[in-house]
Amino acid sequence: MIRFQAVSKSYPATGQEALTHIDLHLAAGEMAFLTGHSGAGKSTLLKLIGRLDTPTRGQLWVNGRNLNKLPNRQIPYHRRQVGMIFQDHRLLPHRTVYSNVSLPLVVAGVRHQDIRRRVYAVLNKVGLARKANSYPVSLSGGEQQRVGIARALVSKPPIVLADEPTGNLDPELSRDIMSLFVEFNTVGVTLLIATHDVNLIRTMDKRIIHLQQGRVQPTPGRNASSTNYQTSFAEDLARH
């Protein structure tokens, strides 16, 4: 589903190498957590998958497509297959919550009746149906984060990438959001979630990918064995 082969990303203007020789594979239907300190390269890695940026070196495949060779006209289609939850929300300030969440469906040409049903279903999931007619400026940071999550999930993409999705949420709501991700994962959605919330992810039997200074580090202990189990389980899902 997602495969990095010797991928590096550098920014010559600043002299920064954000990622160095990344070799990584996520199978279809896998849910994994991406951890590391601020500046470790987590956001950069997610942006490469969403084709918001391109590798400096190496090859990156997503859903069988080599993103290095993806024609510009196919980039919008690729992005519709990848639900992205941004750390800074990226909501449109002059649109209501309903309008922000419905936007991916409108762009995809979904029927009005189906848009309304799907938007309210996902807003109910994140506990914001009562805020459908509100504007982002009237929402708390945590509520804006949940709107971003709803927008990423409403089109039911096969891949969801989340950059610190629980960063502005209290512990109880964080657990609820993670439960929502698990629910989507059980129906085959591939999820990669960048997070600092180590205490929360330790309670979940999912693969942990740790970045340090732009490199993937081995994860010792119980996650090493759970990685093998999770990958084989996801590969079984992909075959059936």
ABEGO torsion letter per residue (X at the ends): XBBBBGBBBBBAAAGBBABBGBBBBBBBGBBBBBBEBBGAGAAAAAAAAAGABBBABEBBBBGGBBAAABBAAAAAAAAAABBBBBAAGGBBAABBAAAAAAAAAAAAGBBAAAAAAAAAAAAAAAGAAAAAABBAAABBAAAAAAAAAAAAAAAGBABBBBBGAAAABBAAAAAAAAAAAAAAAAAGBBBBBBBABAAAAAABBBBBBBBBGGBBBBBBEAAAAAAAAAAAAAAAAAAX
